[in-house]
Amino acid sequence: MLVLALLGGLGAWVYARGLNDDLARTDPFTEITEGRPPKAVDGALNILLVGSDSRDPDAPIDQSSKWRADTIIVMHIPSSHAEAYLVSIPRDLYVPIPESANAECGSGQRGKINAAFAFGGLPLAVRTVECFTDVHLDHVMAVDFAGFKQVTDALGGVDLPVEQTVTSIHKPYRTFTKGVNHMNGAEALDWIRQRKQFPDGDFARMRHQQEFLRALMDKAASSDTLTSPGKLNAFLKSVTDAVTVDEGFSLADMAVQFRKLRGENLTFVTSPHLGSETIDGESVVVSDREKALAMYRAMAGDRMTEWVKANQPAKSNGG
């Protein structure tokens, strides 16, 4: 969506068409609806954003494999197209997982939501998210976070807040010092993978991922990037290399529609939950059924603005 906003702002429709042709494609919908019709971009849109933590770059995303979802976000764009709401779903959220992508909701077993990606790739993941939220997904964007090292470096790095000094659990065991840290691609990717050092574990990681996405948006929309053709081109090319989208996703069309989106127009929300519990010997996150149902109903009815005003004291910058 960052690419779309920038391209629309530049009015580079032809350039967007070229980038659109460079995007990797997958079809996560055929098994669900036997060919979901394209959704016009002149109304509200719901886009599933998934970030892979697969260490195998060749792991297929459209079928069962070792591919896992490190990040699961449902992005709701109201019909006004003036803002966007990004709802982070904890990857350990305990939900019903259908038997297959074309099975009825409730037909399978319960498990962590990111297991759906391993059991049936993106098609089963889409079906699982739709069954849990009762929200119709219009598009899917799968992000290779390893590829975002190049995206971040193309922007000259990003500034990220570090709430406490920690040492990475991954080689080369970097130390992140409390305060605002300027990070290159490798450092930022390492930082948003940390969780065990924080009291709230995976929730801290989700918060850091949200802060990272907002920082990328703000840096890409800065005059330093927009006034440098070389830097802007490198950034846009690195983004298209890092994402896979559904067959009906049109970069050029969306660029025009979402040209006004910036970091300040994003509201990050975490799917309402009751915290972690142990079920069948496994630590999982339990959904707050009542609050989650109300929020997803608001999303499906294009009333997220009203829901956020009623349920969050202020616009959220980090979940």
Secondary structure, DSSP 4 states (H G I P E B T S, - for coil): -HHHHHHHHHT-HHHHHHHHHHSEEE-SSHHHHSSPPPPPTTS-EEEEEEEE--S-TT--SSSSSS--EEEEEEEEE-TT-S-EEEEE--TTBEEEE-SSTTSPTTSSEEEETTHHHHHHHHHHHHHHHHHHH-----EEEEEEGGGHHHHHHHTT-EEEEESS-EE-SSTT--EEPSEEEEE-HHHHHHHTT--TTSTTTHHHHHHHHHHHHHHHHHHHTSHHHHT-HHHHHHHHHHHHHHEEEETT--HHHHHHHTTT--GGGEEEEE--EEEEEEETTEEEEEE-HHHHHHHHHHHHTT-HHHHHHHH-SS--S--
